[in-house]
Every structure is written in structure tokens, then in C-alpha cells.
Amino acid sequence: MAHWSDYDEREERESHLASPVEAVAEFAANIGGEYPDRAWLLHDFDVWVANPAYVGPPVPHPESYDEEDDFIGPRQPYQPRPLADDDIPF
């Protein structure tokens, strides 16, 4: 049977653990200084964090989507190229 003081010690240890938000913020503060040229850092939790040490022009979030980025011009009709004799696989 566990003694009541064992629970107090465990609660005290757990109260000093960082929350996930605090862990990500600490990661950005610690690692950001090593990469001042990167605006965004990817954490092990698979989240992007703004680098507080970044020096440079504003950079959009890596997962942001802008339809203008995908514009490659008007759609061209498909035109298959003629097959040469050596292109036949059999």
C-alpha cells in the first residue's frame, strides 16, 4: 500500500513539468538562436513555431495556402508526343 507522502512527492515532481505549450516555446527560444536565418522551426510535436531569433523579411507560415502561388497559367490541351519505333516497350 502506498503511503500518502508518496503521492505528495509525485504531485510535486509533476507540477514542475512543462506543459506542451511551454515546451514548444522553450524549444523555439533554445534552438532559434542557432538558426537565425530560418523564420519557422519544426518541433518534434509536428508543429511549426515562429523563430524568435529570425532576422529577415516576413515569411508566411509554411503550411499557409495561397491560390496565387499555384497559378501556372491557362490550361493547355493535352497533346501526346508521337511514338518513335524505339519507344515501343515490346
Steps between C-alpha positions, in 0.01 A plus 500: 500500500632840407559753769335844473841670480578307178211675328618841619846441355357390166270801483790728581714346223220525246424861590848598373452343157449736208168500319510423126464871421787586733714222350448632147576858608819385674601306190461813286701709746781243525529387139401824330831668581685225315299565181437877476458465122189278537168671566324178603619201702341155494459353848493128583127539572459562123410866548661805340631763741594856411870550564543784752862547382411530129648802326361564155191585301162362610442143381154341483425191706641189324157340482308810395327472166465774245324429171725750323801278578349218294424703189703362209307652213204394289444131452648360181329214314678166525704415191665158508841484339536266205658165584827409335576140413736462799234626748286188462552289816457158332 
